[in-house]
Amino acid sequence: MDGTALNGVSVLVAGAGLAGLAAAYDLVAMGAGVTVVDVRDRVGGRVWTIHDGFAEGQHAEAGGDMIDEEQVQIRELAQQVGLKLTRILRGGFGYVRPDPSGHPRILPRSSVRGWDRLAEELKPLTTPYVLAEQRWDSPITANMARRSVAAWLDQIKADAELRATATGMRGFFLADPDELSLIALVDQFSSIDAPAIGTMYRIEGGNERLATALAARLGDRLHLNTDVVALSHRGRTVRVSVKNARALSQITCDYAILAMPATLLRRMPITPALPAQQHDAIVRLKYGRATRTLLQFSRRFWRAPSRPRAFGSPLPFGAVWDANEEQRGRGGILSLLAGGGASDATQAIVAKHGARGLTESLDWLGSRNAELTTSRQIVWEQDPYARGGYAYFDPAFDPALRAWLARPFGRLFFAGEHTSIKWQGYMNGAVESGRRAAAEVAAVHALP
């Protein structure tokens, strides 16, 4: 990376999540004068490792959790700042669903054929989608995108097993089958053999360490508790109005990278206005409901020979997995991620019965054999600076608009997991998008 490519160039980065911090990291390396602002009082955004309150010095992820083997950008960046990754969930994911009497049961691996069946049923759609090179501006994509997954299940007269499998994927997409565009499912099954497979990692000591390591390199270039309230760009100048406490001030710079969720970006006045297509893409993009519950128990009852330590399900608690298998201690933490309607259901259970209501719903895993010692619940749709877990595409979203989410406009550039094509919704998508935006700044600046 050319350490002088952006000498004398000033860039404001709005957002100190992984996207904004990765962009700033590369910009500094290219010699730019960088200012990073974030409305929160911490860095990381939706990457948040919780340490407080757990016994034995343990911790767990409230947001972004797993890093896949194929997610090169985040792994390389972690290595560059001296962090280590530790392997997790070696047994992969199992699946839990109600038996005929309604009680949750772990399905034997030999009988878990839901993913294969779903892939087979989707073949009449994935085949033409692959022929269209998975382009979202294709009429093939547009035709699929208008339908919901629920409508497609009705069309093929799906049985209960197939519907349960599709419902279970709300823990992945953070949307129920009636909310999710069919193209999202088609795209997923056109890219890999099945969801949630492969070797997975966490950053040793917590994923938030990546954000704090990047932030440490910024020093006084980073300003927290600072909200971007308006932005204007004319000629070669970008003016950004920010508010810190009750004080308003203006930052003038050469370029700006907007690395914040679309839920915040669409509320920001920008002059001159974004192109109509870009505005529509940002306004129409949905963010999934997501409730993360962290339950610490006196012992790790879920561990058993040949049994996975992670499970998907169509049940109200959502997906559940070992949140800290790489940490020492007799006790352990389970992580529950309830997406879409399960987010509502999980909150209802806790409101009525407390965290022990969720503990009782894990009886199939052996929860009665341990004491619940600590619980934390994070409802991302109630977070004022996220307003959801991560982006998803509903049937009302025009797929031809997707490219506009990441398209530069003048001296404005855009980053965030929602702008990623391959890794949308992942931490890797955030990192990749930030580094892409920084490279775009350098490319535009180099133009005659």
Stockholm file with secondary structure:
# STOCKHOLM 1.0

chainA/1-448         MDGTALNGVSVLVAGAGLAGLAAAYDLVAMGAGVTVVDVRDRVGGRVWTIHDGFAEGQHAEAGGDMIDEEQVQIRELAQQVGLKLTRILRGGFGYVRPDPSGHPRILPRSSVRGWDRLAEELKPLTTPYVLAEQRWDSPITANMARRSVAAWLDQIKADAELRATATGMRGFFLADPDELSLIALVDQFSSIDAPAIGTMYRIEGGNERLATALAARLGDRLHLNTDVVALSHRGRTVRVSVKNARALSQITCDYAILAMPATLLRRMPITPALPAQQHDAIVRLKYGRATRTLLQFSRRFWRAPSRPRAFGSPLPFGAVWDANEEQRGRGGILSLLAGGGASDATQAIVAKHGARGLTESLDWLGSRNAELTTSRQIVWEQDPYARGGYAYFDPAFDPALRAWLARPFGRLFFAGEHTSIKWQGYMNGAVESGRRAAAEVAAVHALP
#=GR chainA/1-448 SS CCTTTTTTCEEEEECCBHHHHHHHHHHHHTTCEEEEECSSSSSBTTCCEECTTCGGGCCEESSCCCEETTCHHHHHHHHHTTCCEEEECTTCCEEEEECTTSCEEECCGGGCCHHHHHHHHHHHHHHHHHHTTTCTTSHHHHHHHTSBHHHHHHHTTCCHHHHHHHHHTHHHHSSCTTTSBHHHHHHHHHHSSSSSCSCEEEETTCTHHHHHHHHHTTGGGEECSEEEEEEEEETTEEEEEEEETTEEEEEEESEEEECSCHHHHTTSCEESCCCHHHHHHHHHCEECCEEEEEEEESSCTTCCTTCCSEEECSSTTCEEEESCTTSCSSCEEEEEEEETHHHHHHHHHHHHHCHHHHHHHTGGGTGGGSCEEEEEEEEGGGCTTTSSSSEECCTTSCGGGGGGGSCCBTTEEECSGGGCSTTTTSHHHHHHHHHHHHHHHHHHHHCC
#=GC SS_cons         CCTTTTTTCEEEEECCBHHHHHHHHHHHHTTCEEEEECSSSSSBTTCCEECTTCGGGCCEESSCCCEETTCHHHHHHHHHTTCCEEEECTTCCEEEEECTTSCEEECCGGGCCHHHHHHHHHHHHHHHHHHTTTCTTSHHHHHHHTSBHHHHHHHTTCCHHHHHHHHHTHHHHSSCTTTSBHHHHHHHHHHSSSSSCSCEEEETTCTHHHHHHHHHTTGGGEECSEEEEEEEEETTEEEEEEEETTEEEEEEESEEEECSCHHHHTTSCEESCCCHHHHHHHHHCEECCEEEEEEEESSCTTCCTTCCSEEECSSTTCEEEESCTTSCSSCEEEEEEEETHHHHHHHHHHHHHCHHHHHHHTGGGTGGGSCEEEEEEEEGGGCTTTSSSSEECCTTSCGGGGGGGSCCBTTEEECSGGGCSTTTTSHHHHHHHHHHHHHHHHHHHHCC
//
